[in-house]
């Protein structure tokens, strides 16, 4: 059951004896242990906002997830402040109209 693999020249030689076939062998890459330089270069990229190394980013602006949380919290605070000011303005305008 254990058949020897045929070379390309043996397979195609029976079909066309004048065909020049160049047989290729398979080279395996040597396995080298990782060095400290390899580990350093295997890290993530740098965040465009805080310049810290990170592995996961928001795709459209390249901001790390910690910065995304900070941006979202800041936006929430600004929205609450804006709503508070708008509520005050509406109440103030209601008092003026009386």
C-alpha positions as CSV (number, residue, x, y, z in Angstrom):
1,X,0.0,0.0,0.0
2,X,3.0,2.3,0.5
3,X,3.6,3.6,-3.0
4,X,6.6,5.7,-4.0
5,X,5.7,9.1,-5.3
6,X,6.6,9.6,-9.0
7,X,8.7,12.5,-10.1
8,X,7.2,15.0,-12.6
9,X,9.6,13.9,-15.3
10,X,8.4,10.2,-14.9
11,X,4.8,11.2,-15.2
12,X,5.1,13.5,-18.2
13,X,7.9,11.6,-19.8
14,X,5.5,8.8,-20.8
15,X,3.2,11.3,-22.6
16,X,5.9,13.3,-24.4
17,X,9.4,11.9,-24.3
18,X,11.0,15.1,-25.7
19,X,9.5,17.3,-23.0
20,X,12.1,18.8,-20.7
21,X,10.8,18.8,-17.2
22,X,12.6,20.4,-14.3
23,X,11.9,18.5,-11.1
24,X,11.6,20.7,-8.0
25,X,12.2,19.6,-4.5
26,X,10.5,21.0,-1.4
27,X,12.6,23.0,1.0
28,X,11.5,23.3,4.6
29,X,12.2,26.5,6.4
30,X,14.5,26.0,9.4
31,X,12.8,26.6,12.7
32,X,14.7,29.1,14.8
33,X,13.8,29.9,18.4
34,X,12.5,33.4,19.0
35,X,14.9,36.1,20.2
36,X,14.1,39.0,22.4
37,X,14.1,41.2,19.4
38,X,11.4,39.0,17.8
39,X,9.3,39.3,20.9
40,X,9.7,43.1,20.9
41,X,8.7,43.4,17.3
42,X,5.7,41.1,17.8
43,X,3.9,43.6,20.0
44,X,1.1,45.8,18.9
45,X,1.1,49.2,17.2
46,X,1.0,52.6,18.9
47,X,-2.2,54.5,19.5
48,X,-2.6,57.7,17.6
49,X,-3.9,59.6,20.6
50,X,-2.0,58.4,23.7
51,X,1.1,57.0,21.9
52,X,0.9,53.8,24.1
53,X,1.3,50.3,22.6
54,X,-1.9,48.5,22.1
55,X,-3.2,45.4,20.3
56,X,-6.8,46.5,19.5
57,X,-7.9,49.7,17.8
58,X,-11.0,51.4,16.6
59,X,-10.7,50.9,12.8
60,X,-11.6,54.4,11.4
61,X,-9.3,56.5,13.5
62,X,-6.7,54.2,15.0
63,X,-7.5,54.9,18.7
64,X,-6.9,52.2,21.3
65,X,-9.8,50.9,23.4
66,X,-8.7,52.8,26.6
67,X,-8.8,56.1,24.7
68,X,-12.2,55.1,23.2
69,X,-13.6,54.7,26.7
70,X,-12.1,58.1,27.7
71,X,-13.6,59.8,24.6
72,X,-17.0,58.2,25.2
73,X,-17.0,59.4,28.9
74,X,-16.0,62.9,27.8
75,X,-18.8,62.9,25.2
76,X,-21.3,61.7,27.8
77,X,-20.2,64.5,30.2
78,X,-20.5,67.1,27.5
79,X,-24.0,65.8,26.5
80,X,-25.2,66.0,30.1
81,X,-23.8,69.5,30.5
82,X,-25.4,70.6,27.2
83,X,-28.8,69.1,28.3
84,X,-28.5,70.9,31.7
85,X,-27.8,74.2,30.0
86,X,-30.7,73.7,27.5
87,X,-33.0,72.9,30.4
88,X,-31.9,76.1,32.2
89,X,-32.4,78.2,29.0
90,X,-35.9,76.8,28.4
91,X,-36.8,77.5,32.0
92,X,-35.4,81.0,31.8
93,X,-37.2,81.8,28.6
94,X,-40.5,80.5,30.1
95,X,-40.1,82.9,33.1
96,X,-39.4,85.8,30.7
97,X,-42.6,85.1,28.6
98,X,-44.9,85.4,31.7
